[in-house]
Amino acid sequence: MSATTMKKTKSDPLAERPNLDWSKAVRGRYAERMKNGSNIVLLEPDVLERFPTSEKVNQALRTLLEIERKTKSVITKASKSKHAAA
């Protein structure tokens, strides 16, 4: 058997989907977004029900971060005053 018959050919994955309409496709549409970096997070259905958009998710996470920041601030102040009193 020759090497050419053993060689695998790469098939075009789009050729398997002849019903796709690429006439309105835009080259590089998301290139800038990807260049700047992007994170994809998969939400469980129960979370998705409560936070259906990325804006809602981000708002909730920012609120949580603010609570964390304030809580750390209160704990730090209490710890400092406790040590100063001792």
mmCIF file of the C-alpha atoms, coordinates in Angstrom:
data_MODEL
# 
_entry.id   MODEL 
# 
loop_
_atom_site.group_PDB 
_atom_site.id 
_atom_site.type_symbol 
_atom_site.label_atom_id 
_atom_site.label_alt_id 
_atom_site.label_comp_id 
_atom_site.label_asym_id 
_atom_site.label_entity_id 
_atom_site.label_seq_id 
_atom_site.pdbx_PDB_ins_code 
_atom_site.Cartn_x 
_atom_site.Cartn_y 
_atom_site.Cartn_z 
_atom_site.occupancy 
_atom_site.B_iso_or_equiv 
_atom_site.pdbx_formal_charge 
_atom_site.auth_seq_id 
_atom_site.auth_comp_id 
_atom_site.auth_asym_id 
_atom_site.auth_atom_id 
_atom_site.pdbx_PDB_model_num 
ATOM 1  C CA . MET A 1 1  ? 0.000   0.000  0.000  1.00 0.00 ? 1  MET A CA 1 
ATOM 2  C CA . SER A 1 2  ? 1.416   3.381  -0.896 1.00 0.00 ? 2  SER A CA 1 
ATOM 3  C CA . ALA A 1 3  ? 1.611   6.386  1.434  1.00 0.00 ? 3  ALA A CA 1 
ATOM 4  C CA . THR A 1 4  ? -0.869  8.324  -0.680 1.00 0.00 ? 4  THR A CA 1 
ATOM 5  C CA . THR A 1 5  ? -3.651  5.818  -0.125 1.00 0.00 ? 5  THR A CA 1 
ATOM 6  C CA . MET A 1 6  ? -3.090  5.861  3.636  1.00 0.00 ? 6  MET A CA 1 
ATOM 7  C CA . LYS A 1 7  ? -3.180  9.654  3.811  1.00 0.00 ? 7  LYS A CA 1 
ATOM 8  C CA . LYS A 1 8  ? -6.341  11.048 5.391  1.00 0.00 ? 8  LYS A CA 1 
ATOM 9  C CA . THR A 1 9  ? -7.991  13.933 3.650  1.00 0.00 ? 9  THR A CA 1 
ATOM 10 C CA . LYS A 1 10 ? -9.530  16.742 5.622  1.00 0.00 ? 10 LYS A CA 1 
ATOM 11 C CA . SER A 1 11 ? -13.162 17.225 4.793  1.00 0.00 ? 11 SER A CA 1 
ATOM 12 C CA . ASP A 1 12 ? -14.816 20.611 4.828  1.00 0.00 ? 12 ASP A CA 1 
ATOM 13 C CA . PRO A 1 13 ? -17.155 20.648 7.871  1.00 0.00 ? 13 PRO A CA 1 
ATOM 14 C CA . LEU A 1 14 ? -19.390 23.210 6.155  1.00 0.00 ? 14 LEU A CA 1 
ATOM 15 C CA . ALA A 1 15 ? -19.866 20.964 3.149  1.00 0.00 ? 15 ALA A CA 1 
ATOM 16 C CA . GLU A 1 16 ? -21.847 18.656 5.420  1.00 0.00 ? 16 GLU A CA 1 
ATOM 17 C CA . ARG A 1 17 ? -24.382 21.459 5.964  1.00 0.00 ? 17 ARG A CA 1 
ATOM 18 C CA . PRO A 1 18 ? -25.576 22.527 2.521  1.00 0.00 ? 18 PRO A CA 1 
ATOM 19 C CA . ASN A 1 19 ? -28.684 24.225 3.940  1.00 0.00 ? 19 ASN A CA 1 
ATOM 20 C CA . LEU A 1 20 ? -26.749 27.041 5.675  1.00 0.00 ? 20 LEU A CA 1 
ATOM 21 C CA . ASP A 1 21 ? -27.210 30.491 4.169  1.00 0.00 ? 21 ASP A CA 1 
ATOM 22 C CA . TRP A 1 22 ? -23.944 32.424 4.352  1.00 0.00 ? 22 TRP A CA 1 
ATOM 23 C CA . SER A 1 23 ? -25.123 35.313 2.157  1.00 0.00 ? 23 SER A CA 1 
ATOM 24 C CA . LYS A 1 24 ? -25.496 37.654 5.167  1.00 0.00 ? 24 LYS A CA 1 
ATOM 25 C CA . ALA A 1 25 ? -22.335 36.533 6.938  1.00 0.00 ? 25 ALA A CA 1 
ATOM 26 C CA . VAL A 1 26 ? -19.926 39.258 8.033  1.00 0.00 ? 26 VAL A CA 1 
ATOM 27 C CA . ARG A 1 27 ? -16.242 38.417 8.083  1.00 0.00 ? 27 ARG A CA 1 
ATOM 28 C CA . GLY A 1 28 ? -14.580 39.224 11.390 1.00 0.00 ? 28 GLY A CA 1 
ATOM 29 C CA . ARG A 1 29 ? -17.831 40.342 13.022 1.00 0.00 ? 29 ARG A CA 1 
ATOM 30 C CA . TYR A 1 30 ? -16.673 39.306 16.493 1.00 0.00 ? 30 TYR A CA 1 
ATOM 31 C CA . ALA A 1 31 ? -12.927 39.688 15.933 1.00 0.00 ? 31 ALA A CA 1 
ATOM 32 C CA . GLU A 1 32 ? -12.596 42.857 18.034 1.00 0.00 ? 32 GLU A CA 1 
ATOM 33 C CA . ARG A 1 33 ? -14.549 41.314 20.905 1.00 0.00 ? 33 ARG A CA 1 
ATOM 34 C CA . MET A 1 34 ? -12.386 38.197 20.831 1.00 0.00 ? 34 MET A CA 1 
ATOM 35 C CA . LYS A 1 35 ? -9.211  40.274 20.589 1.00 0.00 ? 35 LYS A CA 1 
ATOM 36 C CA . ASN A 1 36 ? -10.212 42.122 23.757 1.00 0.00 ? 36 ASN A CA 1 
ATOM 37 C CA . GLY A 1 37 ? -10.903 38.831 25.485 1.00 0.00 ? 37 GLY A CA 1 
ATOM 38 C CA . SER A 1 38 ? -14.110 37.179 26.347 1.00 0.00 ? 38 SER A CA 1 
ATOM 39 C CA . ASN A 1 39 ? -15.378 34.790 28.963 1.00 0.00 ? 39 ASN A CA 1 
ATOM 40 C CA . ILE A 1 40 ? -18.180 32.382 28.456 1.00 0.00 ? 40 ILE A CA 1 
ATOM 41 C CA . VAL A 1 41 ? -19.973 31.014 31.468 1.00 0.00 ? 41 VAL A CA 1 
ATOM 42 C CA . LEU A 1 42 ? -22.686 28.397 31.286 1.00 0.00 ? 42 LEU A CA 1 
ATOM 43 C CA . LEU A 1 43 ? -25.516 29.015 33.714 1.00 0.00 ? 43 LEU A CA 1 
ATOM 44 C CA . GLU A 1 44 ? -27.659 26.303 35.219 1.00 0.00 ? 44 GLU A CA 1 
ATOM 45 C CA . PRO A 1 45 ? -31.356 26.542 34.240 1.00 0.00 ? 45 PRO A CA 1 
ATOM 46 C CA . ASP A 1 46 ? -32.466 27.776 37.687 1.00 0.00 ? 46 ASP A CA 1 
ATOM 47 C CA . VAL A 1 47 ? -29.902 30.595 37.635 1.00 0.00 ? 47 VAL A CA 1 
ATOM 48 C CA . LEU A 1 48 ? -30.755 31.452 34.038 1.00 0.00 ? 48 LEU A CA 1 
ATOM 49 C CA . GLU A 1 49 ? -34.393 31.791 35.053 1.00 0.00 ? 49 GLU A CA 1 
ATOM 50 C CA . ARG A 1 50 ? -33.478 34.462 37.606 1.00 0.00 ? 50 ARG A CA 1 
ATOM 51 C CA . PHE A 1 51 ? -30.749 36.172 35.543 1.00 0.00 ? 51 PHE A CA 1 
ATOM 52 C CA . PRO A 1 52 ? -31.763 35.899 31.870 1.00 0.00 ? 52 PRO A CA 1 
ATOM 53 C CA . THR A 1 53 ? -29.258 38.421 30.443 1.00 0.00 ? 53 THR A CA 1 
ATOM 54 C CA . SER A 1 54 ? -25.571 39.134 30.856 1.00 0.00 ? 54 SER A CA 1 
ATOM 55 C CA . GLU A 1 55 ? -26.499 42.588 32.174 1.00 0.00 ? 55 GLU A CA 1 
ATOM 56 C CA . LYS A 1 56 ? -28.532 41.016 35.003 1.00 0.00 ? 56 LYS A CA 1 
ATOM 57 C CA . VAL A 1 57 ? -25.723 38.585 35.839 1.00 0.00 ? 57 VAL A CA 1 
ATOM 58 C CA . ASN A 1 58 ? -23.143 41.381 35.878 1.00 0.00 ? 58 ASN A CA 1 
ATOM 59 C CA . GLN A 1 59 ? -25.365 43.607 38.029 1.00 0.00 ? 59 GLN A CA 1 
ATOM 60 C CA . ALA A 1 60 ? -25.842 40.801 40.570 1.00 0.00 ? 60 ALA A CA 1 
ATOM 61 C CA . LEU A 1 61 ? -22.130 40.017 40.677 1.00 0.00 ? 61 LEU A CA 1 
ATOM 62 C CA . ARG A 1 62 ? -21.192 43.692 41.086 1.00 0.00 ? 62 ARG A CA 1 
ATOM 63 C CA . THR A 1 63 ? -23.667 43.961 43.969 1.00 0.00 ? 63 THR A CA 1 
ATOM 64 C CA . LEU A 1 64 ? -22.105 40.879 45.565 1.00 0.00 ? 64 LEU A CA 1 
ATOM 65 C CA . LEU A 1 65 ? -18.613 42.358 45.137 1.00 0.00 ? 65 LEU A CA 1 
ATOM 66 C CA . GLU A 1 66 ? -19.764 45.612 46.766 1.00 0.00 ? 66 GLU A CA 1 
ATOM 67 C CA . ILE A 1 67 ? -21.225 43.693 49.717 1.00 0.00 ? 67 ILE A CA 1 
ATOM 68 C CA . GLU A 1 68 ? -17.969 41.764 50.035 1.00 0.00 ? 68 GLU A CA 1 
ATOM 69 C CA . ARG A 1 69 ? -15.939 44.983 49.956 1.00 0.00 ? 69 ARG A CA 1 
ATOM 70 C CA . LYS A 1 70 ? -18.107 46.618 52.628 1.00 0.00 ? 70 LYS A CA 1 
ATOM 71 C CA . THR A 1 71 ? -18.068 43.506 54.805 1.00 0.00 ? 71 THR A CA 1 
ATOM 72 C CA . LYS A 1 72 ? -14.278 43.271 54.645 1.00 0.00 ? 72 LYS A CA 1 
ATOM 73 C CA . SER A 1 73 ? -14.056 46.949 55.518 1.00 0.00 ? 73 SER A CA 1 
ATOM 74 C CA . VAL A 1 74 ? -16.286 46.510 58.584 1.00 0.00 ? 74 VAL A CA 1 
ATOM 75 C CA . ILE A 1 75 ? -14.402 43.393 59.707 1.00 0.00 ? 75 ILE A CA 1 
ATOM 76 C CA . THR A 1 76 ? -11.039 45.135 59.274 1.00 0.00 ? 76 THR A CA 1 
ATOM 77 C CA . LYS A 1 77 ? -12.172 48.169 61.288 1.00 0.00 ? 77 LYS A CA 1 
ATOM 78 C CA . ALA A 1 78 ? -13.596 45.962 64.059 1.00 0.00 ? 78 ALA A CA 1 
ATOM 79 C CA . SER A 1 79 ? -10.403 43.924 64.168 1.00 0.00 ? 79 SER A CA 1 
ATOM 80 C CA . LYS A 1 80 ? -8.240  47.050 64.406 1.00 0.00 ? 80 LYS A CA 1 
ATOM 81 C CA . SER A 1 81 ? -10.349 48.576 67.206 1.00 0.00 ? 81 SER A CA 1 
ATOM 82 C CA . LYS A 1 82 ? -10.300 45.252 69.097 1.00 0.00 ? 82 LYS A CA 1 
ATOM 83 C CA . HIS A 1 83 ? -6.481  45.121 68.948 1.00 0.00 ? 83 HIS A CA 1 
ATOM 84 C CA . ALA A 1 84 ? -6.178  48.794 69.908 1.00 0.00 ? 84 ALA A CA 1 
ATOM 85 C CA . ALA A 1 85 ? -8.346  48.250 72.999 1.00 0.00 ? 85 ALA A CA 1 
ATOM 86 C CA . ALA A 1 86 ? -6.236  45.309 74.174 1.00 0.00 ? 86 ALA A CA 1 
# 
